[in-house]
Amino acid sequence: MKPILGSLLLLCAACHSSNEPVTRATDPSASIFLAASIETRPEAANGYKALEMPPAGMILNRKQIPVLCYHQIRDWKPTDSKTSRTYIVPPAAFDAQMKMLADSGYHTISPDQLYAYLLSGTRIPSKPIMLTFDDTDLDQFTVADPEMKKYGFKGVFFIMTVSLGRPHYMSREQVRQLSDEGNIIGSHTWDHHSVKKYGDKDWITQVEKPTRQLEAITGKTIRYFAYPFGLWNTAAIPELKKRGFLAAFQLSDKLDPADPLFSLRRIIVPGTWNGAALNTWIRRDF
């Protein structure tokens, strides 16, 4: 069962005033900062590099932007429950939301840009927003991605590897294509079990092996993780850190004051929202 909509926000980067120059996604500053931070990480005992974080207060004091979370992009079925319709977004509604974002001057940012901003204040585009997708549903590739391309938007796709190649889910080739076209691929476990129930071996089965599989598919390092169901606990954070993750995304809980980068928050966009409703929420809360 998917989590339902709450008052879900992400502590992220700030919107800059209109008279400030804009740093586009092609600006290498974020990538340079990111590469430097990775290169200076000490080697962990298991061969991964564990990142040394700055004081949490510095990160907590950054301003916020909206980070949107999507699951299925398809028309509702008579069998869909009211709860299900919270996270099933009809294509017409998704199209209206993307058009509103484009018409309103929003720019999608990557997790690398967000990470660099939170750690060092690296500048990001005006009116930034992040679009994220969970669970590997095929309609994210066939419906959502083409619509985002109309506006030059990029997304972050958190992949559950057990479903790769199965009916109604993305194939390995489609995941690779998303990555090759500039979207970010993140890890979302093997089969969506909650990290709150993991034992030692589960971290290998649910996180290490799937992440390595995604790296083999994309040819890129996987740096970001999304908690299944948005559920997390503080015990999960050191496990993710020592496996080289830079940040992890949840849904409805408060940010962890000690490790805010590993409890970044998102909003599930309801299927009942059109572009105007999404715009109202953004203008009201940000």
C-alpha positions in Angstrom: 0.0 0.0 0.0 1.3 3.4 -0.9 1.5 6.3 1.6 -1.2 8.9 1.3 -0.8 12.6 0.9 0.3 14.5 3.9 1.8 17.9 4.5 4.9 16.8 2.7 7.8 19.2 2.0 11.4 18.9 1.2 14.1 21.0 2.9 16.1 21.9 -0.2 17.3 24.9 -2.1 16.1 28.4 -2.3 14.4 30.3 -5.1 16.5 33.2 -6.2 15.1 36.7 -6.9 14.4 37.5 -10.6 17.3 40.0 -10.7 19.9 37.3 -9.9 21.6 35.4 -12.7 20.5 31.9 -13.2 22.7 28.9 -13.0 21.4 26.3 -15.4 21.7 22.6 -15.1 24.6 22.7 -17.6 26.6 24.8 -15.2 29.5 22.6 -14.0 29.8 24.1 -10.5 27.5 21.6 -8.9 29.3 18.6 -10.5 32.7 20.0 -9.6 31.7 20.4 -6.0 30.1 16.9 -6.0 33.2 15.3 -7.4 35.4 17.0 -4.9 33.3 15.9 -2.0 33.3 12.3 -3.2 37.1 12.2 -3.8 37.8 13.4 -0.3 35.6 10.8 1.4 37.5 8.3 3.6 37.3 4.6 2.6 34.9 2.6 4.8 35.8 -0.8 6.0 33.6 -2.5 3.4 35.2 -0.7 0.5 32.5 2.0 0.2 33.3 5.6 0.8 31.4 7.2 3.8 30.8 10.9 3.4 31.7 13.4 6.2 28.8 15.8 6.5 28.9 19.4 7.4 27.1 20.6 10.6 23.4 19.7 10.2 22.3 23.2 11.3 23.8 24.7 8.2 21.7 22.4 6.0 18.5 22.9 8.1 18.8 26.6 7.6 18.6 26.4 3.8 15.3 27.5 2.3 12.8 25.1 0.8 11.6 24.2 -2.7 8.9 21.7 -3.7 9.9 18.2 -4.6 7.1 16.2 -6.2 6.7 12.4 -6.0 4.8 10.4 -8.6 4.0 6.7 -8.9 1.6 5.6 -11.6 0.6 7.9 -14.5 -2.6 6.4 -15.9 -6.3 6.8 -16.0 -8.3 5.6 -13.0 -10.0 2.2 -13.1 -13.4 1.4 -11.5 -11.5 -0.9 -9.1 -9.1 1.9 -7.9 -9.9 2.9 -4.3 -10.1 6.5 -3.1 -6.7 6.0 -1.4 -5.2 4.7 -4.7 -6.4 7.7 -6.5 -4.1 9.8 -4.3 -1.1 8.4 -6.1 -2.5 7.4 -9.5 -2.3 10.6 -11.7 -4.3 10.5 -14.9 -2.2 11.6 -17.9 -4.4 14.6 -18.5 -3.8 15.8 -15.0 -0.1 15.2 -15.3 0.0 17.1 -18.6 -1.7 20.0 -17.0 0.7 20.0 -14.1 3.8 20.0 -16.3 2.3 22.8 -18.5 1.6 24.9 -15.5 5.2 24.4 -14.2 6.6 25.4 -17.6 4.3 28.4 -18.1 5.1 29.6 -14.6 8.9 29.5 -15.2 9.9 26.5 -13.1 13.2 24.7 -13.8 13.8 21.1 -12.8 17.0 20.5 -10.8 18.9 17.3 -10.2 19.8 15.7 -6.8 23.4 16.6 -7.5 22.5 20.3 -7.7 20.4 20.0 -4.6 23.2 18.3 -2.7 25.8 20.9 -3.7 23.4 23.7 -2.7 22.7 22.2 0.7 26.4 21.6 1.5 27.9 24.7 0.1 25.3 27.1 -1.1 26.0 26.4 -4.8 23.5 28.4 -6.8 20.7 26.8 -8.7 18.1 27.9 -11.3 15.3 30.4 -10.4 12.0 28.8 -9.4 13.6 25.3 -8.9 11.6 22.1 -8.6 12.4 18.4 -8.5 10.3 15.7 -10.2 10.7 12.2 -8.7 9.2 8.9 -9.7 9.0 5.7 -7.6 8.6 2.0 -8.3 9.6 1.6 -11.9 6.1 1.8 -13.5 6.2 1.6 -17.3 3.9 4.6 -17.7 6.6 6.8 -16.2 8.7 6.0 -19.3 5.8 5.9 -21.9 3.7 8.8 -20.6 5.5 11.0 -18.1 8.9 11.2 -19.8 7.6 12.3 -23.2 5.5 15.0 -21.5 8.4 16.3 -19.5 10.6 16.4 -22.7 8.1 18.9 -24.2 9.4 21.4 -21.6 13.0 20.3 -21.2 12.3 18.8 -17.8 14.4 16.1 -16.2 13.3 13.6 -13.6 14.7 11.4 -10.8 13.6 7.8 -11.2 13.9 5.6 -8.1 14.0 2.0 -9.4 12.8 -1.1 -7.6 14.9 -3.8 -9.4 12.7 -6.9 -8.8 10.2 -5.5 -11.3 12.6 -4.8 -14.1 11.3 -6.4 -17.3 8.0 -7.5 -15.9 4.7 -6.6 -17.4 3.7 -3.0 -16.8 7.2 -2.1 -15.5 10.3 -0.7 -17.2 12.9 -2.8 -18.8 16.6 -2.4 -18.2 17.0 -0.8 -21.6 14.4 1.8 -20.8 16.1 2.6 -17.5 19.4 3.0 -19.4 17.7 5.3 -21.9 16.3 7.5 -19.2 19.8 7.8 -17.7 21.5 8.4 -21.1 19.0 11.2 -21.7 20.0 13.1 -18.6 17.6 11.9 -16.0 18.9 10.6 -12.7 18.4 7.0 -11.6 18.2 6.3 -7.9 17.9 3.1 -5.8 14.6 2.0 -4.3 15.5 -1.5 -3.0 15.0 -4.9 -4.6 11.4 -5.6 -3.7 10.1 -2.6 -1.7 10.5 -3.9 1.9 10.6 -1.3 4.6 14.2 -0.5 5.8 12.8 -0.4 9.4 12.7 -4.2 9.3 16.1 -4.9 7.9 18.7 -7.2 9.4 22.3 -7.3 8.3 21.8 -9.5 5.3 18.8 -7.4 4.1 21.2 -4.5 3.4 23.0 -6.7 0.9 19.9 -8.1 -0.7 17.7 -5.0 -0.7 20.3 -2.2 -1.2 23.8 -3.3 -2.2 23.0 -5.8 -4.9 20.2 -3.7 -6.5 22.3 -0.6 -6.5 25.2 -2.4 -8.2 22.7 -3.7 -10.7 21.5 -0.2 -11.5 25.1 1.0 -11.8 25.8 -1.8 -14.3 22.7 -0.9 -16.3 23.5 2.9 -16.4 27.2 2.9 -16.2 27.0 5.6 -13.5 27.4 5.7 -9.8 24.1 5.6 -7.9 24.2 8.3 -5.2 20.6 8.7 -4.1 18.1 6.4 -2.3 14.3 6.6 -1.7 12.9 4.7 1.3 10.1 2.3 0.4 6.7 3.7 1.6 8.7 6.7 2.6 9.4 4.9 5.9 12.8 5.3 7.6 14.6 5.2 11.0 17.8 6.6 12.3 19.4 3.1 12.2 19.1 3.1 8.4 21.2 6.3 8.0 24.7 4.9 8.8 24.0 1.8 6.7 23.2 4.1 3.7 26.2 6.3 4.4 28.7 3.5 4.5 27.4 2.3 1.1 28.2 5.6 -0.5 24.9 7.3 -0.7 24.9 11.1 -0.5 21.2 11.6 0.4 18.0 9.7 0.9 14.4 10.7 0.4 11.4 10.0 2.5 7.8 11.3 2.5 5.9 12.5 5.6 8.2 12.4 8.6 10.1 15.4 10.0 13.6 15.9 9.0 16.2 14.2 11.2 17.9 17.1 13.0 21.2 15.2 13.0 21.1 13.9 9.4 18.7 16.0 7.3 20.2 14.9 4.0 19.1 11.3 4.8 15.5 12.4 5.6 14.7 14.7 2.7 11.0 15.2 2.3 8.6 15.1 -0.8 5.0 15.6 -1.6 2.9 12.9 -3.4 1.0 14.8 -6.0 -2.7 13.6 -5.9 -4.4 12.5 -9.0 -7.2 14.9 -8.3 -4.9 18.0 -8.8 -4.8 19.8 -12.1 -2.2 22.5 -12.9 -4.1 25.2 -11.0 -4.3 23.1 -7.8 -0.6 22.3 -7.9 0.2 26.0 -8.5 -2.0 27.0 -5.5 -0.2 24.6 -3.3 3.2 25.8 -4.3 2.3 29.5 -4.0 0.7 28.9 -0.6 3.5 26.8 1.0 6.6 28.3 -0.7 
